[in-house]
């Protein structure tokens, strides 16, 4: 039997080679996607816990421990941290500090500058001058305490090694302490989570109601002296997340929820200890982002499965058709139908086994290749593509599915009375399922699925809750794009007969034999080329969907950054005195415009709340970051600022209301319309305004969409934009106090945003986290591994789809020409030139190829516009704000069409120019 199977394989080696290539390609790509999904999830989780979420993922413990019990408390904290982090290796660092001391130099009645003494973890600081404070002076009850001063404070206070001793006064007891500066230090990294233990954040100085410097670094023994007031000890525990995987998230989250509460109850930590970590929230967000990433990969994987399945069925059907006579002969000689299926199953197994073995071995290199592409490459993330149990299981399941697709034609043919397909003179214009309306039913199902996904208002996006409340990937969202793609492709079959008739009429008007014969053949059997046409339509539509999704995701990250920032640099708050803010922000390095702004809420009906933003639009408009569908900053300013009025003199004359621009969401929530008048709360009263324009979004104001839990969608009342000088002028005439700025929108000169942000963050009266820089937000969004990862896989899937379509088209074209070899031989015997037959083949296949590309182009454009806004989501599984604008770059589409058409064109050219002996075909036909 083995010899017979090998003879069958040898007789049809070209078709089986094509089937092997399709099986291997399908198994390798789907296995790689499975490996990539697991690897990107684990790597991104570790990357997040180590970088952007390192500070909230740490455990902070604050205690008041007596001096002699520090070591015992440290052991308790370490053990509690190990439990909190579910047994992961833990690094423990401490910061013990004194009470508040006044620096010398303040006159009586003035507010003195303040400082603290602290024993810092020296692994996170660097000595820049002098020497470390020693412990020798700790035992001297009367001698000065040695200290090291932060670099920024030393420069401000003009202190350094060798300076005269300073006398510090305890703010609570009034006792004096003398300190001597021995060195100057600076933090190795102010972004280290350790500095959240320091009230100054490692900056060395901070200006608020008091100017505070420090902390002054001392030896730990100095804090145990009775003359130094103690203010407790703080510990920071950080875990080594290098071995954490997504499978461990649940256990780690549960431990992080229970651990701090249990640790705070330990008596060894003294009175009123506290322990806290935001790790559970970090893991919740990471899990949501992971599910969004997996849903994106599942969407493209399902489409690829559909395309690969159809390609394999097409090849398998052609292979079975080629063996029609052989199968009839076997059955005529007494072979059981089960034996015929067995032969097909053995051949399918020969195809599936190499794919099942090679695919996991290829998954590692291919995963690394994907990690080096696109936005994912910028993160520097290294993926572990080692073939684990999941990868081998994915390869086995995919290979088994491919084998079943190869056996399917034999199973369906032997289950009925007919043993093999028979040729008819004229085929039906449409298959029986389509004549029964199957395509219409599929369209209805796809439309209902699309409507369900599009109409959801829960805010869960790609996620859905099960009965236990656990989140998971929404199967409807994953299936809807594939259903829409399948429905649109099947409808293509209805286009083939009328298109073939049109082609026949057009060709009949010409004088050439090739065109007339090609048109006649297409009209006589319009479904002969349906297989490769549908395959190419699927490939083009899938490619366009992948291109549109990737480009739209990139555009959405930029739009989200614009919306969050509002301006190239925005200051959310400061401790700069109100009277000095305008001068301070306008004279910053690189700034060419500074606009004050005030933000406050406005309550609406149904528990909705709108955001009112009063902004100096004349100054903000040049740098205001808006999208084209909401108008430019100048257009918005033109609607609010009357022409001919200077920025300083804008006012609403008489009792006329202040002009307002509102969002569409505000109109829906309030029931107002453009031209309506309403009262907006401002100061201690209400401000009459008139709506002059409605836009889709106002930067930084309102959510415009749903949050991950749906609450934002239910309460978002949109936004109201006002001109701040006009508002203040109206309030002044009404005898009320003008609104003081709560934030500033800065417009730097080109390329100067980083310099402006650095100057702001260096000021002691502005906290660094209060400075938003648009480019930093964009980089954070673009470089999110879980967001960028699936985008790297999209083009790979599009390339795989094009390759599968090329294989299917080549096999189908070759089989079609082989089936018609006798017809071509008769034409050659009657004197038809070889070049006319070549033109005939080129005309037929070219028509099918052109029709497939045209229909695929239209279908891809429609699906991209309809589906992409539903599947491009944020890491919290919410709709982006502002909503996604679909991008479909023409250059990328042209490259896709060229790539998809290139291989079929080469195949058509090779088949058309192939030289054959007509006598062999005629003799074979006569023998039959």
Secondary structure by P-SEA (a helix, b strand, c coil): caaaaaaaaaaaaaaaaaaaaaaaaaaaaaaaaaaaaaaaaaaaaaaaaacccccccbbbbbbbccccaaaaaaaaaaaaaaaaacccbbbbbbbbbbcccccccccccccccbbbbbbccccccccccccccccccccccccbbbbcccaaaaaaacccccccbbbbbcccccbbbbbbbcbbbbbccccccccccccccccccccccccccccccccccccccccccccbbbbbbbcccccccccaaaaaaaaaaaaaaaaaaccccccbbbbbbaaaaaaaaaaaaaaaaaaaaaaaaaaaaaaaaaaaaaaaaaaaaaaaaaaaaaaaacccaaaaaaaaaaaaaaaaaaaaaaaaaaaaaaaaaaaaccccccccccccccccaaaaaaaaaaaaaaaaaaaaaaaaaacccccbbbbcccccccccccccaaaaaaaaaaaaaaaaaaacccccccccccccccccccccccaaaaaaaaaaaaacccaaaaaaaaaaaaaaacccaaaaaaaaaaaaccccaaaaaaaaaaaaaaaaaaaaaaaaaaaaaaaaaaaaccccbbbccccccccaaaaaaaacccccbbbbbbbbbbbbcccbbbbbbbccccccccccccccccccaaaaaaaccccccccccccccccbbbbbbbcaaaaaaacccccbbbbbbcccbbbbbbbcccccccccccccccccccccccccccbbbbcaaaaaaaaaaaccccccccbbbbbccccaaaaaaaaaaacccccccccccaaaaaaaaaacccccccccaaaaaaaaaaaaaaaaaaaaaaaaaaaaaaaaaaaaaacccaaaaaaaaaaaaaaaaaaaaaaaaaaaaaaaaccccccccccccccccccccbbbbaaaaaaaaaaaaaaaaaaaaaaaaccccaaaaaaaaaac
